[in-house]
Amino acid sequence: MAPRANWKGFLRLSLVTCPVALYPATSDTEKVSFNQINRKTGHRIKYAKVDAETGEEVASEDIMKGYKIDTDTYIEVSKDELDDIALESTRTIEIDEFVPKSDIDGRYLIRPYYLVPDGKVGHDAFAVIRETIRSMDKVAIGRVVLTNREHIIALEPLEKGLMGTLLRYPYEVRNEKEYFDDIQDVKITKDMLDLAKHIVEQKSASFEPEQFEDRYEQALIDLINQKRNGLSTKAKAAPKTAGNVINLMDALKRSLASEQQAAPAAAKTKGKKPKKAAAGQREMLLPISGNGKRAAKETAKEASKKAEKPVRTAARTKKAG
């Protein structure tokens, strides 16, 4: 199923306008997620919205927004009042200026979106705006309203479309001096820098995201598969630490030697074909069997074979019950 647009409206550069749709460029839906359940009954926990004083549940139509100004005092703000102050950017992304991408501090970046033409009209205007930004080798800065808040958005060409990145306002970025002022000024010798540079050279590589594996996500899948098959789970021993390093130069030398020994093995691994993108969580987990309350029991030998590797079948899972 195609993702649903987070926002629809118009992209405008001076008098050039086209209808566009904004889609999230990232997703967390494939990650393993948990529900809270009652340990005694196994039933899912539900939350009710209740009045803090009376304890009575409040209907959705009786809930409104309020700004706290004192312990028990709130300024009530209705939906109509919020609609009255809606900005033009609620429906239009107006390009205000163009800036070099290198000027944007990484701390201001929030999340990326894909911007595409909405419908069959406006593709020519969209292409003009896209190629203008591309030819100038700059980033277009505009504003857009998402979840009732106005955000700054930086637009740049990405293949046939545009990538829009939400930016933080200055008041949202903390001053680094509050954290860095207590860092001591120390002198680093040339020998130390040279050794550290050698270590960096040994670890240097191209950025290939497909090479990264979410090890915690895989551990969660393995744990769930084991429990589904009735296998016992054992706690892993805490990893051993090297302890405190007394001599920095000695630590650098040992680090360099360790990296040089590991380099041949890393080179062999890099020569292998990259793993395929991880399948969705539903495909990796073992299919459910049984009556929905407890999976069917299997022999320890069969369970062990199944638990060695999560099933990544694309077959549709039969609903329990």
Salt bridges, closest charged atoms under 4 A:
ASP83 OD2 - LYS79 NZ 3.06
GLU94 OE1 - ARG12 NE 2.55
ASP96 OD2 - ARG143 NE 3.84
ASP105 OD2 - ARG107 NH2 2.76
ASP118 OD1 - LYS8 NZ 3.69
GLU131 OE2 - ARG130 NE 2.67
GLU131 OE1 - ARG134 NE 3.10
GLU150 OE1 - ARG143 NH1 3.47
GLU156 OE1 - LYS101 NZ 3.05
GLU176 OE1 - ARG107 NH1 3.08
ASP194 OD2 - LYS190 NZ 2.83
GLU201 OE1 - HIS198 ND1 3.54
GLU213 OE1 - LYS275 NZ 2.91
ASP250 OD2 - ARG254 NH1 3.00
GLU259 OE2 - LYS203 NZ 3.21
GLU298 OE2 - LYS306 NZ 3.47
